[in-house]
């Protein structure tokens, strides 16, 4: 009898284990971290930063010119040379209009380039390949974005962001 009960319990445990539903492994990724850390290391991002630096340098140069013209205008007004002061006032207004237009054009150009880079199909495809690789090799069934409003909480143990960044960096350095 004891032998029958033992066999029955052993069968129950075995069939229970076999019939148990496999839990899905879920991962989380923070794409904004991927963009800010990996993408900013890329050549395209460095070019964008250089473009932004050149814009800032030129803007500062124009602002300095305007300040110098304003100082000259003030000196001319104090010395009683109203004709030169009026001419300088017009030059100042023209420079300020130029600066305003320059800012508008360059800001839109930089913004458009940044958006194009962030939405680049090749860049997104590269990220997706690495996410897929990590998910498959680590046994994840589903990967959610950390910004998903339906996710209330997650353990840092399921965050694959650093794993994906490591793979992207390794591939990037092997290409260079």
Secondary structure, DSSP 8 states (H G I E B T S, - for coil): -HHHHHHHHHHHHHHHHHHS-----EEEE-HHHHHHHTGGGSHHHHHHHHHHHHHHHHHHHHHHHHHHHHHHHHHHHHTT-HHHHHHHHHHHHHHHHHHHHHHHHHHHHHHHHHHHHHT-HHHHHHHHHHHHHHHHHHT-SEEEETT-TT-----GGGB-HHHHHHHHHHHHHHH-
